[in-house]
Amino acid sequence: MNVEHIEFIDRSSARVEMPPKSFSWKEKFQPPSNGPAFDCTMAQSRIEKTICADTGLAAQDLALSELYHRIRLGSDTTGVQEELCSLQRKWLQQRDRECLNADNLVDCLKDQYTAQYHRLNNWLPTSAIRPQK
């Protein structure tokens, strides 16, 4: 079935025709195999542009994103997922705060990514930590 147009009725009761391609799904962004995990054509901040321009940072960004998503998918409750999400958001804010005015932005970002990767790789949700008797 080939639909040439889709017809709608707008607020003023007028008929409006639109082509079906206006309603097609956008392809989900697939990061390149060497990173980063986000679309560099959409990069706006100095930090995002720096990550896109440096192959080492791009690879670190992708590796951290993949680790984050593996942990998130392996989490059994929304509470744990929210805790992980909060941890990552706080880190992004800290990363930006500490690196934005750094003398060497690339080195600062590499250090931040290394530390966060280590932190996530060893992370346990607070619900998994039980006080010892």
ABEGO torsion letter per residue (X at the ends): XBBABBBBBBAAGBBBBBBAAAABBBBBBBBBAAOBABBAAABABAAAAAAAABAAAAAAAAAAAAAAAAAAAABABAAAAAAAAAAAAAAAAAAAAAAAABABAAAAAAAAAAAAAAAAAABBBAAABBBBX
